[in-house]
Amino acid sequence: MDAILKWIGGTTAVVGIALAGLAMSGAAEADSAPAPAPTMAEAPAPALEPLGAIAAKARADHDRLYTVRRILPIEGPIKYGEWYWDDKGVPDGPLLITVDLEARVISVFRGGYEIGAAAVMLGTDDHPTPLGHFPILTKERHNVSEKYGNAPMPWTLRLTWDGIAIHGGNEVENGYASHGCVGIPDELAKRLFAVAKKGDMVVITDGKRIDLGDPIV
C-alpha cells in the first residue's frame, strides 16, 4: 500500500514539475513577444445635448401659442354695437385679449386663434384708457362702479386696482365714452367672462396691426 501511495505521489510530483516548466516557458515566450503596435486614439464623438434641443422645441411651441393662427372673417370695419364670436373647433390654449385704441376694437384669441371681436367704448383725453400689458386681476359678475355713481359694470374683468376694466353694461355707440374702461356689448362680455380667468393677459396698444403669422406679443 505504501509503495502504491509513493508511486502516485511521485507521479504527481513529476506532473507538477512538468506543468511548472510549461508555465515558465509560456511566460518566457510572452516576455519575448513583441508589444502590439500603438493605435491612433479615435476622436471623441461630439457631445449630444438632447435637453437643449427639447428646451428649444418647447420654447418654440410656447411662442407659437401667441402667434396669429386665424383671424375671424369679418368684412369691413366693425361697427359700433357689432360683435362676433366663433370658437367652434378651436383647440384649448391660453387666452389673450388685445385692444387697439386707434382701431377701437377688441380681439379675443385662444391659442392664437381669434374667437371674438367687437367695437369698443374707450376713455377720453381726461380719462384715457391706458396702454400696456395687464393680467386680469379679478372677475366680478355683478360689479358696479362706486367711483362713478354706482354705474353698472356687469361681467367685469378688472385690469387695474384704480378702476380700469373690461366690462359690459354700457351702450357701445359713437359719441359714448368711458372713464378709461373698455366697454363692450353685453353678449360679448358674457361670453368673454365665461372663458377668461384670473391671470389671462390683456394687451392694449395704439395702432398696432397684426396679421396671420405675426406675433401677438
C-alpha positions as CSV (number, residue, x, y, z in Angstrom):
1,M,0.0,0.0,0.0
2,D,2.8,2.4,0.9
3,A,4.5,1.7,-2.4
4,I,1.4,2.5,-4.3
5,L,0.9,5.7,-2.5
6,K,4.6,6.7,-3.0
7,W,4.3,5.9,-6.7
8,I,1.2,8.0,-7.1
9,G,2.8,10.8,-5.1
10,G,5.9,10.5,-7.3
11,T,3.9,10.7,-10.4
12,T,2.0,13.8,-9.1
13,A,5.3,15.4,-8.4
14,V,6.6,14.7,-11.9
15,V,3.4,16.1,-13.4
16,G,3.7,19.2,-11.2
17,I,7.2,19.8,-12.3
18,A,6.3,19.4,-16.0
19,L,3.4,21.9,-15.6
20,A,5.6,24.3,-13.9
21,G,8.1,24.0,-16.7
22,L,5.4,24.7,-19.3
23,A,4.2,27.7,-17.4
24,M,7.7,29.2,-17.2
25,S,8.2,28.5,-20.9
26,G,4.9,30.3,-21.7
27,A,5.9,33.3,-19.5
28,A,9.3,33.5,-21.3
29,E,7.6,33.4,-24.7
30,A,5.1,36.1,-23.6
31,D,8.0,38.3,-22.3
32,S,9.8,37.9,-25.6
33,A,6.8,38.5,-27.8
34,P,6.8,42.0,-29.5
35,A,4.4,44.5,-27.9
36,P,1.3,45.4,-30.1
37,A,1.7,48.5,-32.2
38,P,0.1,51.5,-30.6
39,T,-3.2,52.6,-32.3
40,M,-4.2,56.1,-33.0
41,A,-6.7,57.4,-30.5
42,E,-10.1,57.9,-32.0
43,A,-11.6,61.4,-31.9
44,P,-14.3,61.6,-29.3
45,A,-17.8,61.7,-30.6
46,P,-19.5,65.1,-30.4
47,A,-21.4,65.6,-27.3
48,L,-25.2,65.5,-27.8
49,E,-27.3,67.9,-25.8
50,P,-30.8,66.4,-26.0
51,L,-32.0,68.6,-23.2
52,G,-31.0,71.7,-25.1
53,A,-32.9,70.6,-28.1
54,I,-36.0,69.7,-26.1
55,A,-35.9,73.0,-24.4
56,A,-35.6,74.9,-27.7
57,K,-38.6,73.0,-29.1
58,A,-40.7,73.6,-26.0
59,R,-39.8,77.3,-26.3
60,A,-40.8,77.4,-30.0
61,D,-44.1,75.6,-29.2
62,H,-44.8,78.1,-26.4
63,D,-44.1,81.1,-28.6
64,R,-46.4,79.8,-31.3
65,L,-49.3,79.9,-28.9
66,Y,-49.0,83.7,-29.1
67,T,-48.8,83.9,-32.9
68,V,-51.8,84.7,-35.0
69,R,-53.2,81.5,-36.5
70,R,-56.6,82.6,-37.5
71,I,-58.5,85.9,-37.9
72,L,-62.3,85.9,-38.0
73,P,-63.6,86.5,-41.5
74,I,-65.2,89.9,-40.8
75,E,-65.9,92.1,-43.8
76,G,-65.1,95.8,-43.4
77,P,-64.6,97.8,-40.2
78,I,-66.6,96.6,-37.2
79,K,-69.5,99.0,-36.5
80,Y,-70.4,100.2,-33.0
81,G,-72.7,97.7,-31.3
82,E,-71.5,94.8,-33.5
83,W,-69.7,91.8,-32.0
84,Y,-68.5,88.4,-33.3
85,W,-67.8,85.1,-31.6
86,D,-66.8,81.7,-33.1
87,D,-64.9,79.2,-31.0
88,K,-66.1,76.0,-32.8
89,G,-63.3,73.6,-33.3
90,V,-60.7,75.9,-31.8
91,P,-58.3,73.8,-29.6
92,D,-57.6,74.6,-26.0
93,G,-54.9,77.2,-25.4
94,P,-54.0,80.3,-23.4
95,L,-56.4,83.2,-23.7
96,L,-55.1,86.5,-24.9
97,I,-57.1,89.7,-25.3
98,T,-56.0,92.6,-27.4
99,V,-57.5,96.1,-27.5
100,D,-56.3,98.7,-30.1
101,L,-57.2,102.3,-29.2
102,E,-56.8,103.6,-32.8
103,A,-59.0,100.9,-34.4
104,R,-61.3,100.9,-31.3
105,V,-61.5,97.1,-31.5
106,I,-61.2,94.3,-29.0
107,S,-60.0,90.8,-30.2
108,V,-60.1,87.6,-28.2
109,F,-57.5,84.9,-29.1
110,R,-57.3,81.4,-27.8
111,G,-54.1,79.6,-28.7
112,G,-53.5,82.2,-31.4
113,Y,-57.0,81.7,-33.0
114,E,-59.2,84.8,-32.9
115,I,-62.5,83.7,-31.4
116,G,-64.2,87.1,-30.6
117,A,-64.1,90.7,-31.7
118,A,-66.1,93.9,-31.3
119,A,-66.0,97.6,-31.5
120,V,-65.4,99.1,-28.1
121,M,-66.1,102.2,-26.0
122,L,-62.9,103.8,-24.6
123,G,-61.8,106.6,-22.3
124,T,-61.4,110.3,-23.1
125,D,-58.4,112.6,-23.1
126,D,-59.2,113.4,-19.5
127,H,-59.7,109.8,-18.5
128,P,-57.7,107.8,-21.1
129,T,-57.6,104.0,-21.5
130,P,-54.0,103.1,-20.5
131,L,-51.6,101.3,-22.8
132,G,-49.7,98.2,-21.7
133,H,-49.9,94.6,-20.6
134,F,-52.5,93.9,-17.9
135,P,-53.2,90.5,-16.3
136,I,-56.8,90.0,-15.3
137,L,-56.9,90.7,-11.5
138,T,-60.4,89.7,-10.6
139,K,-63.7,88.6,-12.2
140,E,-66.8,90.3,-10.9
141,R,-70.1,89.2,-12.4
142,H,-72.4,91.9,-10.8
143,N,-70.0,94.8,-10.3
144,V,-71.0,98.4,-10.0
145,S,-68.7,101.5,-10.1
146,E,-68.7,103.1,-6.6
147,K,-66.3,105.7,-8.1
148,Y,-68.9,106.8,-10.8
149,G,-72.3,106.8,-9.2
150,N,-72.8,103.1,-8.9
151,A,-72.8,102.7,-12.7
152,P,-73.5,99.1,-13.7
153,M,-70.4,97.2,-14.9
154,P,-71.6,93.6,-15.3
155,W,-69.1,90.8,-16.3
156,T,-66.2,92.9,-15.1
157,L,-62.6,91.7,-15.8
158,R,-60.6,94.0,-13.6
159,L,-57.2,95.2,-15.1
160,T,-56.0,97.7,-12.5
161,W,-56.8,98.4,-8.9
162,D,-57.7,102.0,-9.6
163,G,-60.8,101.2,-11.7
164,I,-59.7,100.1,-15.3
165,A,-61.6,97.1,-16.5
166,I,-63.2,95.3,-19.5
167,H,-67.0,95.1,-18.9
168,G,-70.4,95.2,-20.4
169,G,-73.4,97.3,-19.3
170,N,-73.0,100.4,-21.4
171,E,-74.2,101.4,-24.9
172,V,-71.3,101.0,-27.3
173,E,-72.2,103.7,-29.7
174,N,-70.4,106.5,-31.5
175,G,-70.2,109.5,-29.2
176,Y,-70.2,107.5,-26.0
177,A,-67.1,107.2,-23.8
178,S,-65.9,105.7,-20.6
179,H,-63.7,106.8,-17.7
180,G,-60.8,104.7,-19.1
181,C,-62.5,101.3,-19.1
182,V,-63.0,99.1,-22.2
183,G,-66.8,98.9,-22.7
184,I,-68.0,96.0,-24.8
185,P,-71.5,94.7,-25.8
186,D,-73.2,92.7,-23.1
187,E,-73.5,89.5,-25.1
188,L,-69.7,89.5,-25.9
189,A,-69.0,90.5,-22.3
190,K,-71.0,87.5,-21.1
191,R,-69.1,85.1,-23.4
192,L,-65.7,86.5,-22.6
193,F,-66.4,86.4,-18.9
194,A,-67.2,82.7,-19.2
195,V,-63.9,81.7,-20.8
196,A,-61.5,84.2,-19.2
197,K,-59.7,83.5,-15.9
198,K,-57.5,85.4,-13.5
199,G,-54.0,85.9,-14.9
200,D,-55.0,85.9,-18.5
201,M,-53.3,88.7,-20.3
202,V,-54.8,91.8,-21.9
203,V,-52.6,93.9,-24.2
204,I,-53.7,97.4,-25.0
205,T,-52.0,99.1,-28.0
206,D,-52.5,102.2,-30.1
207,G,-52.3,101.5,-33.8
208,K,-50.6,98.1,-33.9
209,R,-51.6,95.9,-36.8
210,I,-51.2,92.2,-36.8
211,D,-51.8,89.5,-39.5
212,L,-51.6,85.8,-39.9
213,G,-48.2,84.5,-38.7
214,D,-47.5,87.7,-36.7
215,P,-46.6,87.5,-33.0
216,I,-49.4,88.9,-30.9
217,V,-47.0,89.9,-28.1
